[in-house]
């Protein structure tokens, strides 16, 4: 089974519920992130094999963000950007660092939309929806 297989199941649940944005909390190296999960719009360009868009939000660092397409096995991201955002040292073996990260992330990805959100998650989702309305876009875009 692919490390991020739950993304497929979550996507189906989001589509079934007609929810275009969801979130979950993710802890990596003792730091907490809010992960926003977004569906692609019907006519929105998307990379080959991408299922969803993920946006990692650092809860401790001024809400610094990393937006990436994702599929059931990986994030579609440039290695240097990935290392920089998550603080992975350049001495680390990249393949192993990705494998470990995906395994950890996969443990946090829910299989369904979970209505009980933290205050921080609710705030981020609300902000995304407000920003989308201001820009005239019905659903949030990256």
Order of alpha helices (4+ residues) and beta strands (2+ residues): alpha-beta-beta-beta-beta-beta-alpha-alpha-alpha
